[in-house]
Amino acid sequence: MNKLLFATALLFASTSFADQLHNYDQVKSAVVAGKSIRIFIDFSKCATSSKNAHMPSYLGLYSPNEIAINDDAGYIAASLLHFTLNNPAFPSKPVYEFTRYTISNDNTVVMSDTPLNAGDFKPLNEKLTFTCKLDESARIYV
């Protein structure tokens, strides 16, 4: 009985750790195998499309559910639509944030975010883009 309990505890312990993926091919293989991925971004280490958009201490972890692979063009893409009342550029205003994640075969992770009016989905601002390097400013886990 003790051996069975030990084996069960060992199984749960071994499945609770995430494996890090280090390049495009590993991410593609995981997605093709049906595994869920999580994208971690340290925005302070990413290049931005706007000099005013630097986010010095902002970290994010995202879990996309819909993922497309365009192997001919060399990228994996996912997008999320998120509702918030906490967008710092629009305090207390209902906003949707449309975010696209692109993992390229050059091992970059690009995150672009477009704030949308919650009433009519019209853009409230220009798209903001962060370009991150896999294993430096972005990490992907399975």
C-alpha positions in Angstrom: 0.0 0.0 0.0 2.8 2.4 0.9 4.5 1.7 -2.5 1.3 2.6 -4.3 0.9 5.8 -2.4 4.6 6.7 -3.1 4.2 5.9 -6.8 1.1 8.1 -7.0 2.7 11.0 -5.2 5.8 10.7 -7.5 3.6 10.7 -10.6 1.8 13.9 -9.5 5.1 15.6 -8.6 6.7 14.7 -11.9 3.8 16.1 -13.9 3.5 19.4 -12.1 6.7 20.9 -13.6 6.7 22.8 -16.9 9.3 22.0 -19.6 10.8 25.0 -21.3 11.0 25.1 -25.1 14.0 26.8 -26.5 13.4 27.3 -30.2 10.8 27.5 -32.9 11.1 23.8 -33.9 10.5 22.7 -30.3 7.4 24.9 -30.0 6.1 23.7 -33.4 6.6 20.0 -32.3 4.8 20.6 -29.0 1.8 22.3 -30.7 1.6 19.6 -33.4 1.6 17.0 -30.6 -1.5 18.8 -29.1 0.3 20.2 -26.1 -0.7 23.5 -24.6 1.9 26.2 -24.4 2.4 29.1 -22.1 4.3 32.3 -23.2 6.2 34.3 -20.5 7.3 37.8 -21.4 9.6 40.2 -19.5 8.6 43.4 -21.3 11.5 45.3 -19.8 13.9 43.2 -22.0 11.8 43.6 -25.3 12.1 46.2 -28.0 9.0 48.3 -28.5 7.3 50.0 -31.5 7.0 53.2 -29.4 9.7 54.9 -27.3 6.9 55.9 -24.8 5.8 52.3 -24.3 8.7 50.9 -22.3 7.3 48.8 -19.4 10.2 48.5 -16.9 8.8 46.0 -14.4 5.9 44.4 -16.3 5.9 40.6 -16.6 3.2 38.5 -18.4 2.2 34.9 -18.8 -0.2 34.0 -21.5 -1.9 30.7 -22.4 -3.2 30.8 -26.0 -5.8 28.1 -26.9 -6.0 28.7 -30.7 -2.7 28.4 -32.5 -2.0 28.4 -36.2 1.3 27.3 -37.8 2.4 28.8 -41.1 5.4 26.7 -41.8 5.9 28.1 -45.3 6.3 31.6 -43.9 8.1 30.3 -40.7 5.8 31.4 -37.9 3.4 30.2 -35.3 0.6 32.6 -34.4 -2.0 32.9 -31.7 -4.4 35.7 -30.7 -6.5 36.5 -27.6 -9.3 39.0 -27.0 -9.3 40.2 -23.4 -11.8 42.5 -21.7 -10.5 44.9 -19.0 -11.4 48.0 -17.0 -7.7 48.3 -16.0 -6.0 49.5 -19.2 -3.6 52.3 -17.8 -4.2 54.4 -21.0 -8.0 54.3 -20.5 -8.6 54.3 -16.7 -12.0 52.9 -15.7 -13.1 52.6 -19.3 -14.3 49.3 -20.7 -11.8 48.1 -23.2 -11.1 45.0 -25.2 -7.4 44.3 -25.9 -6.7 42.3 -29.0 -3.4 40.6 -28.7 -1.5 38.6 -31.3 1.5 36.5 -30.5 3.9 35.4 -33.3 6.7 33.0 -32.7 9.1 33.1 -35.7 11.6 30.6 -37.0 14.4 33.2 -36.1 13.4 32.5 -32.4 11.7 35.9 -31.9 8.4 36.3 -30.1 6.4 39.3 -31.2 3.4 40.5 -29.2 1.2 43.2 -30.6 -1.7 44.7 -28.7 -4.5 46.9 -30.0 -7.0 48.5 -27.5 -10.5 48.4 -28.8 -13.6 50.3 -27.7 -15.8 47.8 -25.9 -19.0 49.2 -27.5 -18.1 49.1 -31.2 -14.6 47.4 -31.3 -13.0 50.5 -33.0 -9.3 50.9 -32.2 -8.7 53.4 -29.4 -5.0 53.7 -30.1 -2.3 52.5 -32.4 -1.2 48.9 -32.2 1.7 48.5 -29.7 4.3 45.9 -30.6 6.9 44.2 -28.4 9.7 42.2 -30.1 11.3 39.7 -27.7 14.0 37.1 -28.1 13.3 33.5 -27.1 15.2 32.4 -24.0 16.1 36.1 -23.2 13.0 38.3 -22.8 10.5 35.5 -23.7 10.2 31.9 -22.6 7.8 29.3 -23.7 6.7 26.4 -21.5 4.7 23.2 -22.2 
